[in-house]
Structures are given as structure tokens and as C-alpha cells.
């Protein structure tokens, strides 16, 4: 693109639209009451701007819709499977690709094979389902972010990095069957991991396999290109291949960077482990050439993977997230800086110092944004991570409210509206009160817990 223009436009035109319904403050208060103050219980049509997640919520391109038409639904060895596998291996050249219905199915299969009591699985930061799937096997899910990663205001360019010294100690002292690195680090603010850090992790691992939780690999690669010396002129697909070459395998949710509405995979080089995982796949997901997906989904993802590494798209994608984060920062709202790839994270602990962690400041802020403006975000704090494997409840390292940006779905005026509502809520922050949890399921409690206002 010509570089004389400051405005970075959406690099697409809209060719199919989906209406969104307006609601009144009173209607939203009713919804909150019905939902037990948990926004996962609010019906989508009652949300104005839905920033709950960037997972499966993106808009597909016309070529992806064409891919749906091309879908081959043969049970075994469909043409869609071969196109899907080729697109995956073009970026991630692992020996074995095992298709699953979404990311957590890949995690479940892999950790069933490698987890178990007494084992420890380190990650820069486990996301909710990864942690839950590790813990379900009896293993320990250990987060090893660099210290800067836990300071919302620290402007380190690669706050997603893993603490390599801490990893070395863990590898020396504990039974570690596999090491994970999450690209970008979702729980830690959508922050990228540098290639230098990934190389150091690889070296520290020695013979222990290194896997990538690669949901947001393209956004991570774009940050490497922008911020890491030596990569300015490297094409994004080459950066991705270089990341993959440092790893022994990956888990993937195709609902994120691959621009799918559903889907995922596990990929790896180890033949024996792949065999074991395929056997589990057949038991729970499906035959190895479709796993948990329809043929048409695999075609949509194959096309999505090509679009995900397009640099005009990535420039727009990362700039539009940054646009929201910078505007909130300018308005004096504390956000995780630098702004991450797929989401803006408001530091609810800093914005609402009157609410103690066990009264859930991130959740209280999520409720306030929905009540005032129909905006749905998601808490990433003590509601999500506060219940520990030993049964105790403790404050999470950070109390964040994530505003995740669905891919290619909202325009700049939607985002301007979000900025306006956030400003309004922040000006009234002192009056916001915390919540009490009144119903709690045994695992992944944030999805179904119910609350009452204090
Ligand atoms: N790993 C990371 C880093 C994730 O962010 C997610 C999902 C998963 C694994 C699991 O993938 O949903 O396809 O089973 N994150 C979503 C989110 C749900 O809102 O961030 P999945």
C-alpha cells in the first residue's frame, strides 16, 4: 500500500450484513438479572457490540464461502481434507496433522496422552481450557511468564515471553513431559513472544518436546516483523515457518487467526505419539481425515489460513486493535500496554481500586459496560483463574477485562462507540460495586457461575 496515508482502512468491502438490535438500559438491567450477572448467559441478540471473544466470531471472506461450496463430505480421505492438510503444512510443516472440532479437543487428546499426576506442564501462560485440560489429568499447569508480563503498564515489546531461567529450574527439578508456549499470550494481554525467546526456550528444553499453542500465530508473527530487529523484511509466512521449525508440534483453534467459525488441529512430528493421539481422536472426535469437522469447514479454514498471513490484513487487524487501546489510554483508562493483538485489556484492578479481588473487579466492570452500552467483554481475572487446583480461592495475578475484537466484523464507528461508552463508565468508576458469586460449577467456573451485586 502507498505509505503517504495515515488512515488504515478496512481492506475489504462488506457484502452481507447482519442487523444488530438496539436495547434500552432497562432491558439490559432485566437481562443482567436473568443472567445472574454473567454475560455468558446473555443471549447474543441482546448484545450491541459483542467483544466477548475473537473465537469463531469473525466474518468469512467470499473465497471462504466459496470454499464451503467446494466442501467434500466423503467420510474418509475427502478432497477438503487434503486441501486443509496442505494449507496447514505450508505454514506448519509437521509430519502429522490431526483435525479436531476446536482447540480444546486437541488439548484434551494431547494431555490425555502426556499428562497425569506428578507431572508439570509449563507454559508462558496457560489459557483457561489449556489449564483445565492439564489439571483434569492430575498434572500441574505452571505459568512462567517474564516478570514484565504481569505488569499491565510495562511497555516491554514482547511481554508474552517465557521466563527461560525459571523454565530451566523447572526442567531440572520436575517431571516435565512437554513445554508449551502460547502465541500470542492470551491470558497475559494478547502479548507476543519474540523469536529470540522462542529460540532460548527451545534450547532450554533439550530433549523435552516444545509445543506451540498457536491460535494467534499470525498476529504474533506480525509483531515479530514490526518489533524484532532483523525481521523487518521477512515475509510473514516465513516468520511463521521459522517459529514452527523451533517446535515439535502444536495445538490450534482454527476459530482465531485461521478465520474459521469452528475447527482446530493437533500437529506433531513424533510418530508414536501421533499414533496414540489418532486412536484417541477416533474414540472422541472422528476419523483421522476429518476429526471433528465437516469437509466444508476444512475448506474454509484452508482459505482462511492464506488470508491470515496477508500483510494488508494484518496491518489493519493490529492497527484497529491498537486504535481502541490508544483511545482508552488517552482517556485515562488503564489498559495493558503495549496494546495486544486480538484484544484490549482494561486493568480493572487499577480502574476500580475500591473492589477487592474476591469481589471481582473485572466482572463488575464487564457488567457495567453491558448495562450502560450493551457492550459484552470478558473477565480475565479472579473469576476465571481464582479457584485453585487445591480448592482454595485466591486472587489472580491480574484483574483484567478483555475487549476482544472479532476479525473483520466491526467497523471503526462501532469501535468509536465502544470508546465513548468506556469513557462514560470510567467517569463513574467510583460508584461501581463488586459482586458475590452465588453459584459455582466445579471447573471453568467463569462460563456458568452466577453472581449478585454487593
Ligand atoms: N488456547 C488459547 C490461547 C485460546 O485463546 C483458546 C480459546 C484455546 C486454546 C481453546 O480453543 O476455544 O477452540 O477450544 N480461547 C477463546 C477465547 C475461547 O475467548 O480467548 P477453542
Boltz pocket constraint, residues with backbone or C-beta under 6 A from the ligand:
constraints:
  - pocket:
      binder: B
      contacts: [[A, 52], [A, 53], [A, 54], [A, 55], [A, 101], [A, 102], [A, 103], [A, 104], [A, 105], [A, 127], [A, 129], [A, 130], [A, 182], [A, 183], [A, 184], [A, 186], [A, 213], [A, 215], [A, 252], [A, 253], [A, 254], [A, 255], [A, 263], [A, 264]]
      max_distance: 6.0
